[in-house]
Amino acid sequence: MAARDEWSSSLECPKCGKTGEVTFSEDDHPWMKGDTWRIESISPGFEVRTYGRTASETQFECVDCKELARK
C-alpha cells in the first residue's frame, strides 16, 4: 500500500463568518496514475460544492448560507 501525504486548508464563509477546515490526502508517489487525492475530513457546516481535478480546484460552501467558502 502506498504512503499518503496529508495537508489541511482553512475554510471561511464570507457571509456568516463560519470557519472550518478540510483535510486532503494524496499518494506520495508522483508516477501513480489516476485520481490520487481525496478529502479525508471536512468540518461540520461545510460541504463540497464542486469536485475539481485537483484538491486546489475543489470548491466548498457553507451549508447554511450556500456561499462559496474561502480557502
C-alpha positions, 0 to 999 in steps of 0.5 A: 500500500502506498504512503499518503501525504496529508495537508489541511486548508482553512475554510471561511464563509464570507457571509456568516463568518463560519470557519472550518477546515478540510483535510486532503490526502494524496499518494506520495508517489508522483508516477501513480496514475489516476485520481490520487487525492481525496478529502479525508475530513471536512468540518461540520457546516461545510460541504463540497460544492464542486469536485475539481481535478485537483484538491486546489480546484475543489470548491466548498460552501457553507451549508447554511448560507450556500456561499462559496467558502474561502480557502 
